[in-house]
Amino acid sequence: MVLRVFIVSLMCGLTIGIVAIISFFMVVFRQDKRSLHDSMSATYVKRVDPTKVDSSKLI
């Protein structure tokens, strides 16, 4: 029982770790700064100068 919990926890941790590393490298090296979840959901990152944002349109 303990061995099964250990192996499942190890596999889960490795899987999450590998996905996090892939996502990190995608953000660092891609020109459009899209990570794994951005690519999967077809969203994109938009950079905006915060001094030029009209705060009345945010809500």
PyMOL Python script that loads the backbone (N, CA, C, O; Angstrom):
from pymol import cmd

cmd.read_pdbstr("""\
ATOM      1  N   MET A   1       0.821  -1.193   0.000  1.00  0.00           N
ATOM      2  CA  MET A   1       0.000   0.000   0.000  1.00  0.00           C
ATOM      3  C   MET A   1       0.863   1.253   0.000  1.00  0.00           C
ATOM      4  O   MET A   1       0.619   2.178  -0.774  1.00  0.00           O
ATOM      5  N   VAL A   2       1.875   1.285   0.871  1.00  0.00           N
ATOM      6  CA  VAL A   2       2.749   2.452   0.948  1.00  0.00           C
ATOM      7  C   VAL A   2       3.540   2.610  -0.340  1.00  0.00           C
ATOM      8  O   VAL A   2       3.737   3.726  -0.821  1.00  0.00           O
ATOM      9  N   LEU A   3       3.996   1.489  -0.899  1.00  0.00           N
ATOM     10  CA  LEU A   3       4.750   1.526  -2.144  1.00  0.00           C
ATOM     11  C   LEU A   3       3.889   2.045  -3.288  1.00  0.00           C
ATOM     12  O   LEU A   3       4.372   2.805  -4.128  1.00  0.00           O
ATOM     13  N   ARG A   4       2.632   1.649  -3.332  1.00  0.00           N
ATOM     14  CA  ARG A   4       1.729   2.107  -4.382  1.00  0.00           C
ATOM     15  C   ARG A   4       1.510   3.604  -4.284  1.00  0.00           C
ATOM     16  O   ARG A   4       1.539   4.298  -5.300  1.00  0.00           O
ATOM     17  N   VAL A   5       1.290   4.121  -3.067  1.00  0.00           N
ATOM     18  CA  VAL A   5       1.100   5.561  -2.867  1.00  0.00           C
ATOM     19  C   VAL A   5       2.371   6.315  -3.262  1.00  0.00           C
ATOM     20  O   VAL A   5       2.300   7.378  -3.877  1.00  0.00           O
ATOM     21  N   PHE A   6       3.520   5.767  -2.910  1.00  0.00           N
ATOM     22  CA  PHE A   6       4.792   6.406  -3.255  1.00  0.00           C
ATOM     23  C   PHE A   6       4.983   6.472  -4.764  1.00  0.00           C
ATOM     24  O   PHE A   6       5.378   7.512  -5.290  1.00  0.00           O
ATOM     25  N   ILE A   7       4.711   5.389  -5.459  1.00  0.00           N
ATOM     26  CA  ILE A   7       4.899   5.350  -6.908  1.00  0.00           C
ATOM     27  C   ILE A   7       3.914   6.279  -7.610  1.00  0.00           C
ATOM     28  O   ILE A   7       4.293   6.978  -8.549  1.00  0.00           O
ATOM     29  N   VAL A   8       2.668   6.297  -7.175  1.00  0.00           N
ATOM     30  CA  VAL A   8       1.673   7.188  -7.775  1.00  0.00           C
ATOM     31  C   VAL A   8       2.059   8.648  -7.532  1.00  0.00           C
ATOM     32  O   VAL A   8       1.958   9.472  -8.441  1.00  0.00           O
ATOM     33  N   SER A   9       2.492   8.969  -6.339  1.00  0.00           N
ATOM     34  CA  SER A   9       2.913  10.330  -6.036  1.00  0.00           C
ATOM     35  C   SER A   9       4.127  10.733  -6.857  1.00  0.00           C
ATOM     36  O   SER A   9       4.198  11.859  -7.349  1.00  0.00           O
ATOM     37  N   LEU A  10       5.065   9.839  -7.007  1.00  0.00           N
ATOM     38  CA  LEU A  10       6.261  10.096  -7.796  1.00  0.00           C
ATOM     39  C   LEU A  10       5.904  10.336  -9.257  1.00  0.00           C
ATOM     40  O   LEU A  10       6.404  11.283  -9.865  1.00  0.00           O
ATOM     41  N   MET A  11       5.055   9.504  -9.824  1.00  0.00           N
ATOM     42  CA  MET A  11       4.651   9.661 -11.221  1.00  0.00           C
ATOM     43  C   MET A  11       3.874  10.954 -11.439  1.00  0.00           C
ATOM     44  O   MET A  11       4.064  11.631 -12.450  1.00  0.00           O
ATOM     45  N   CYS A  12       3.012  11.294 -10.506  1.00  0.00           N
ATOM     46  CA  CYS A  12       2.247  12.542 -10.602  1.00  0.00           C
ATOM     47  C   CYS A  12       3.183  13.742 -10.529  1.00  0.00           C
ATOM     48  O   CYS A  12       3.045  14.687 -11.306  1.00  0.00           O
ATOM     49  N   GLY A  13       4.121  13.709  -9.609  1.00  0.00           N
ATOM     50  CA  GLY A  13       5.081  14.797  -9.476  1.00  0.00           C
ATOM     51  C   GLY A  13       5.957  14.946 -10.710  1.00  0.00           C
ATOM     52  O   GLY A  13       6.225  16.061 -11.157  1.00  0.00           O
ATOM     53  N   LEU A  14       6.401  13.825 -11.257  1.00  0.00           N
ATOM     54  CA  LEU A  14       7.215  13.892 -12.469  1.00  0.00           C
ATOM     55  C   LEU A  14       6.428  14.457 -13.651  1.00  0.00           C
ATOM     56  O   LEU A  14       6.951  15.259 -14.425  1.00  0.00           O
ATOM     57  N   THR A  15       5.182  14.041 -13.784  1.00  0.00           N
ATOM     58  CA  THR A  15       4.351  14.519 -14.879  1.00  0.00           C
ATOM     59  C   THR A  15       4.122  16.025 -14.774  1.00  0.00           C
ATOM     60  O   THR A  15       4.276  16.751 -15.756  1.00  0.00           O
ATOM     61  N   ILE A  16       3.758  16.486 -13.593  1.00  0.00           N
ATOM     62  CA  ILE A  16       3.530  17.918 -13.394  1.00  0.00           C
ATOM     63  C   ILE A  16       4.829  18.684 -13.582  1.00  0.00           C
ATOM     64  O   ILE A  16       4.823  19.776 -14.151  1.00  0.00           O
ATOM     65  N   GLY A  17       5.923  18.142 -13.124  1.00  0.00           N
ATOM     66  CA  GLY A  17       7.217  18.793 -13.282  1.00  0.00           C
ATOM     67  C   GLY A  17       7.627  18.924 -14.732  1.00  0.00           C
ATOM     68  O   GLY A  17       8.117  19.975 -15.147  1.00  0.00           O
ATOM     69  N   ILE A  18       7.435  17.869 -15.512  1.00  0.00           N
ATOM     70  CA  ILE A  18       7.793  17.906 -16.930  1.00  0.00           C
ATOM     71  C   ILE A  18       6.932  18.925 -17.669  1.00  0.00           C
ATOM     72  O   ILE A  18       7.443  19.673 -18.502  1.00  0.00           O
ATOM     73  N   VAL A  19       5.645  18.962 -17.378  1.00  0.00           N
ATOM     74  CA  VAL A  19       4.752  19.930 -18.014  1.00  0.00           C
ATOM     75  C   VAL A  19       5.150  21.355 -17.637  1.00  0.00           C
ATOM     76  O   VAL A  19       5.130  22.242 -18.491  1.00  0.00           O
ATOM     77  N   ALA A  20       5.510  21.589 -16.378  1.00  0.00           N
ATOM     78  CA  ALA A  20       5.929  22.921 -15.946  1.00  0.00           C
ATOM     79  C   ALA A  20       7.226  23.340 -16.631  1.00  0.00           C
ATOM     80  O   ALA A  20       7.372  24.500 -17.017  1.00  0.00           O
ATOM     81  N   ILE A  21       8.159  22.419 -16.785  1.00  0.00           N
ATOM     82  CA  ILE A  21       9.418  22.737 -17.455  1.00  0.00           C
ATOM     83  C   ILE A  21       9.188  23.055 -18.933  1.00  0.00           C
ATOM     84  O   ILE A  21       9.758  24.013 -19.456  1.00  0.00           O
ATOM     85  N   ILE A  22       8.370  22.272 -19.596  1.00  0.00           N
ATOM     86  CA  ILE A  22       8.060  22.532 -21.005  1.00  0.00           C
ATOM     87  C   ILE A  22       7.389  23.890 -21.158  1.00  0.00           C
ATOM     88  O   ILE A  22       7.731  24.653 -22.061  1.00  0.00           O
ATOM     89  N   SER A  23       6.442  24.194 -20.286  1.00  0.00           N
ATOM     90  CA  SER A  23       5.748  25.477 -20.342  1.00  0.00           C
ATOM     91  C   SER A  23       6.712  26.638 -20.106  1.00  0.00           C
ATOM     92  O   SER A  23       6.623  27.668 -20.775  1.00  0.00           O
ATOM     93  N   PHE A  24       7.628  26.473 -19.157  1.00  0.00           N
ATOM     94  CA  PHE A  24       8.619  27.514 -18.864  1.00  0.00           C
ATOM     95  C   PHE A  24       9.499  27.791 -20.076  1.00  0.00           C
ATOM     96  O   PHE A  24       9.726  28.946 -20.435  1.00  0.00           O
ATOM     97  N   PHE A  25       9.996  26.721 -20.707  1.00  0.00           N
ATOM     98  CA  PHE A  25      10.856  26.923 -21.865  1.00  0.00           C
ATOM     99  C   PHE A  25      10.094  27.505 -23.049  1.00  0.00           C
ATOM    100  O   PHE A  25      10.670  28.241 -23.851  1.00  0.00           O
ATOM    101  N   MET A  26       8.822  27.188 -23.169  1.00  0.00           N
ATOM    102  CA  MET A  26       8.022  27.791 -24.234  1.00  0.00           C
ATOM    103  C   MET A  26       7.907  29.298 -24.038  1.00  0.00           C
ATOM    104  O   MET A  26       8.015  30.055 -25.003  1.00  0.00           O
ATOM    105  N   VAL A  27       7.690  29.739 -22.810  1.00  0.00           N
ATOM    106  CA  VAL A  27       7.579  31.168 -22.540  1.00  0.00           C
ATOM    107  C   VAL A  27       8.914  31.864 -22.772  1.00  0.00           C
ATOM    108  O   VAL A  27       8.952  32.965 -23.321  1.00  0.00           O
ATOM    109  N   VAL A  28       9.998  31.236 -22.362  1.00  0.00           N
ATOM    110  CA  VAL A  28      11.310  31.868 -22.483  1.00  0.00           C
ATOM    111  C   VAL A  28      11.759  31.980 -23.940  1.00  0.00           C
ATOM    112  O   VAL A  28      12.285  33.019 -24.339  1.00  0.00           O
ATOM    113  N   PHE A  29      11.564  30.944 -24.734  1.00  0.00           N
ATOM    114  CA  PHE A  29      12.154  30.906 -26.058  1.00  0.00           C
ATOM    115  C   PHE A  29      11.218  31.263 -27.207  1.00  0.00           C
ATOM    116  O   PHE A  29      11.687  31.535 -28.312  1.00  0.00           O
ATOM    117  N   ARG A  30       9.927  31.269 -26.979  1.00  0.00           N
ATOM    118  CA  ARG A  30       9.015  31.645 -28.065  1.00  0.00           C
ATOM    119  C   ARG A  30       8.951  33.154 -28.199  1.00  0.00           C
ATOM    120  O   ARG A  30       8.990  33.872 -27.200  1.00  0.00           O
ATOM    121  N   GLN A  31       8.854  33.630 -29.409  1.00  0.00           N
ATOM    122  CA  GLN A  31       8.803  35.067 -29.634  1.00  0.00           C
ATOM    123  C   GLN A  31       7.471  35.664 -29.157  1.00  0.00           C
ATOM    124  O   GLN A  31       7.441  36.804 -28.695  1.00  0.00           O
ATOM    125  N   ASP A  32       6.381  34.913 -29.263  1.00  0.00           N
ATOM    126  CA  ASP A  32       5.075  35.427 -28.848  1.00  0.00           C
ATOM    127  C   ASP A  32       4.759  35.144 -27.383  1.00  0.00           C
ATOM    128  O   ASP A  32       3.685  35.517 -26.910  1.00  0.00           O
ATOM    129  N   LYS A  33       5.680  34.486 -26.643  1.00  0.00           N
ATOM    130  CA  LYS A  33       5.575  34.229 -25.200  1.00  0.00           C
ATOM    131  C   LYS A  33       4.343  33.421 -24.813  1.00  0.00           C
ATOM    132  O   LYS A  33       3.792  33.609 -23.728  1.00  0.00           O
ATOM    133  N   ARG A  34       3.907  32.523 -25.695  1.00  0.00           N
ATOM    134  CA  ARG A  34       2.772  31.655 -25.381  1.00  0.00           C
ATOM    135  C   ARG A  34       3.273  30.405 -24.681  1.00  0.00           C
ATOM    136  O   ARG A  34       4.231  29.776 -25.129  1.00  0.00           O
ATOM    137  N   SER A  35       2.625  30.049 -23.587  1.00  0.00           N
ATOM    138  CA  SER A  35       2.996  28.837 -22.871  1.00  0.00           C
ATOM    139  C   SER A  35       2.129  27.677 -23.350  1.00  0.00           C
ATOM    140  O   SER A  35       1.349  27.810 -24.293  1.00  0.00           O
ATOM    141  N   LEU A  36       2.281  26.550 -22.686  1.00  0.00           N
ATOM    142  CA  LEU A  36       1.570  25.349 -23.098  1.00  0.00           C
ATOM    143  C   LEU A  36       0.054  25.527 -22.986  1.00  0.00           C
ATOM    144  O   LEU A  36      -0.683  25.143 -23.894  1.00  0.00           O
ATOM    145  N   HIS A  37      -0.411  26.105 -21.884  1.00  0.00           N
ATOM    146  CA  HIS A  37      -1.860  26.264 -21.731  1.00  0.00           C
ATOM    147  C   HIS A  37      -2.408  27.316 -22.695  1.00  0.00           C
ATOM    148  O   HIS A  37      -3.563  27.217 -23.107  1.00  0.00           O
ATOM    149  N   ASP A  38      -1.612  28.321 -23.063  1.00  0.00           N
ATOM    150  CA  ASP A  38      -2.055  29.288 -24.074  1.00  0.00           C
ATOM    151  C   ASP A  38      -2.195  28.614 -25.434  1.00  0.00           C
ATOM    152  O   ASP A  38      -3.153  28.872 -26.164  1.00  0.00           O
ATOM    153  N   SER A  39      -1.251  27.760 -25.771  1.00  0.00           N
ATOM    154  CA  SER A  39      -1.312  27.059 -27.058  1.00  0.00           C
ATOM    155  C   SER A  39      -2.494  26.092 -27.105  1.00  0.00           C
ATOM    156  O   SER A  39      -3.158  25.972 -28.134  1.00  0.00           O
ATOM    157  N   MET A  40      -2.755  25.412 -26.007  1.00  0.00           N
ATOM    158  CA  MET A  40      -3.850  24.443 -25.982  1.00  0.00           C
ATOM    159  C   MET A  40      -5.218  25.110 -26.043  1.00  0.00           C
ATOM    160  O   MET A  40      -6.155  24.556 -26.619  1.00  0.00           O
ATOM    161  N   SER A  41      -5.337  26.299 -25.452  1.00  0.00           N
ATOM    162  CA  SER A  41      -6.641  26.963 -25.433  1.00  0.00           C
ATOM    163  C   SER A  41      -6.778  28.029 -26.506  1.00  0.00           C
ATOM    164  O   SER A  41      -7.792  28.726 -26.553  1.00  0.00           O
ATOM    165  N   ALA A  42      -5.772  28.171 -27.373  1.00  0.00           N
ATOM    166  CA  ALA A  42      -5.782  29.115 -28.494  1.00  0.00           C
ATOM    167  C   ALA A  42      -5.925  30.562 -28.018  1.00  0.00           C
ATOM    168  O   ALA A  42      -6.623  31.356 -28.649  1.00  0.00           O
ATOM    169  N   THR A  43      -5.269  30.904 -26.911  1.00  0.00           N
ATOM    170  CA  THR A  43      -5.234  32.287 -26.446  1.00  0.00           C
ATOM    171  C   THR A  43      -3.841  32.847 -26.698  1.00  0.00           C
ATOM    172  O   THR A  43      -2.934  32.119 -27.103  1.00  0.00           O
ATOM    173  N   TYR A  44      -3.678  34.127 -26.461  1.00  0.00           N
ATOM    174  CA  TYR A  44      -2.385  34.751 -26.674  1.00  0.00           C
ATOM    175  C   TYR A  44      -2.124  35.790 -25.591  1.00  0.00           C
ATOM    176  O   TYR A  44      -3.036  36.217 -24.882  1.00  0.00           O
ATOM    177  N   VAL A  45      -0.879  36.179 -25.481  1.00  0.00           N
ATOM    178  CA  VAL A  45      -0.463  37.170 -24.504  1.00  0.00           C
ATOM    179  C   VAL A  45      -0.396  38.514 -25.209  1.00  0.00           C
ATOM    180  O   VAL A  45       0.206  38.641 -26.275  1.00  0.00           O
ATOM    181  N   LYS A  46      -1.020  39.514 -24.602  1.00  0.00           N
ATOM    182  CA  LYS A  46      -1.013  40.841 -25.178  1.00  0.00           C
ATOM    183  C   LYS A  46      -0.349  41.788 -24.186  1.00  0.00           C
ATOM    184  O   LYS A  46      -0.809  41.935 -23.054  1.00  0.00           O
ATOM    185  N   ARG A  47       0.717  42.418 -24.609  1.00  0.00           N
ATOM    186  CA  ARG A  47       1.434  43.351 -23.749  1.00  0.00           C
ATOM    187  C   ARG A  47       0.855  44.750 -23.936  1.00  0.00           C
ATOM    188  O   ARG A  47       0.719  45.237 -25.058  1.00  0.00           O
ATOM    189  N   VAL A  48       0.517  45.387 -22.809  1.00  0.00           N
ATOM    190  CA  VAL A  48      -0.073  46.713 -22.829  1.00  0.00           C
ATOM    191  C   VAL A  48       0.688  47.591 -21.853  1.00  0.00           C
ATOM    192  O   VAL A  48       1.041  47.150 -20.760  1.00  0.00           O
ATOM    193  N   ASP A  49       0.941  48.835 -22.245  1.00  0.00           N
ATOM    194  CA  ASP A  49       1.575  49.789 -21.347  1.00  0.00           C
ATOM    195  C   ASP A  49       0.537  50.203 -20.293  1.00  0.00           C
ATOM    196  O   ASP A  49      -0.495  50.770 -20.652  1.00  0.00           O
ATOM    197  N   PRO A  50       0.785  49.933 -19.003  1.00  0.00           N
ATOM    198  CA  PRO A  50      -0.219  50.211 -17.976  1.00  0.00           C
ATOM    199  C   PRO A  50      -0.548  51.688 -17.810  1.00  0.00           C
ATOM    200  O   PRO A  50      -1.605  52.032 -17.281  1.00  0.00           O
ATOM    201  N   THR A  51       0.346  52.561 -18.255  1.00  0.00           N
ATOM    202  CA  THR A  51       0.060  53.996 -18.133  1.00  0.00           C
ATOM    203  C   THR A  51      -0.930  54.466 -19.183  1.00  0.00           C
ATOM    204  O   THR A  51      -1.505  55.545 -19.046  1.00  0.00           O
ATOM    205  N   LYS A  52      -1.140  53.677 -20.229  1.00  0.00           N
ATOM    206  CA  LYS A  52      -2.042  54.068 -21.313  1.00  0.00           C
ATOM    207  C   LYS A  52      -3.386  53.342 -21.273  1.00  0.00           C
ATOM    208  O   LYS A  52      -4.165  53.446 -22.221  1.00  0.00           O
ATOM    209  N   VAL A  53      -3.669  52.617 -20.207  1.00  0.00           N
ATOM    210  CA  VAL A  53      -4.916  51.861 -20.096  1.00  0.00           C
ATOM    211  C   VAL A  53      -5.980  52.752 -19.472  1.00  0.00           C
ATOM    212  O   VAL A  53      -5.751  53.390 -18.445  1.00  0.00           O
ATOM    213  N   ASP A  54      -7.146  52.785 -20.106  1.00  0.00           N
ATOM    214  CA  ASP A  54      -8.282  53.523 -19.560  1.00  0.00           C
ATOM    215  C   ASP A  54      -8.959  52.638 -18.520  1.00  0.00           C
ATOM    216  O   ASP A  54      -9.597  51.646 -18.871  1.00  0.00           O
ATOM    217  N   SER A  55      -8.824  52.988 -17.249  1.00  0.00           N
ATOM    218  CA  SER A  55      -9.328  52.137 -16.185  1.00  0.00           C
ATOM    219  C   SER A  55     -10.842  52.054 -16.142  1.00  0.00           C
ATOM    220  O   SER A  55     -11.382  51.142 -15.517  1.00  0.00           O
ATOM    221  N   SER A  56     -11.539  52.971 -16.781  1.00  0.00           N
ATOM    222  CA  SER A  56     -13.004  52.901 -16.773  1.00  0.00           C
ATOM    223  C   SER A  56     -13.518  51.764 -17.660  1.00  0.00           C
ATOM    224  O   SER A  56     -14.661  51.334 -17.508  1.00  0.00           O
ATOM    225  N   LYS A  57     -12.694  51.278 -18.577  1.00  0.00           N
ATOM    226  CA  LYS A  57     -13.110  50.199 -19.479  1.00  0.00           C
ATOM    227  C   LYS A  57     -12.738  48.819 -18.957  1.00  0.00           C
ATOM    228  O   LYS A  57     -13.035  47.821 -19.614  1.00  0.00           O
ATOM    229  N   LEU A  58     -12.103  48.735 -17.806  1.00  0.00           N
ATOM    230  CA  LEU A  58     -11.660  47.437 -17.278  1.00  0.00           C
ATOM    231  C   LEU A  58     -12.795  46.632 -16.665  1.00  0.00           C
ATOM    232  O   LEU A  58     -12.736  45.402 -16.653  1.00  0.00           O
ATOM    233  N   ILE A  59     -13.798  47.279 -16.172  1.00  0.00           N
ATOM    234  CA  ILE A  59     -14.892  46.558 -15.500  1.00  0.00           C
ATOM    235  C   ILE A  59     -16.139  46.594 -16.326  1.00  0.00           C
ATOM    236  O   ILE A  59     -17.162  46.041 -15.924  1.00  0.00           O
TER     237      ILE A  59
END
""", "prot")
cmd.dss("prot")
cmd.show_as("cartoon", "prot")
cmd.util.cbc("prot")
cmd.orient("prot")
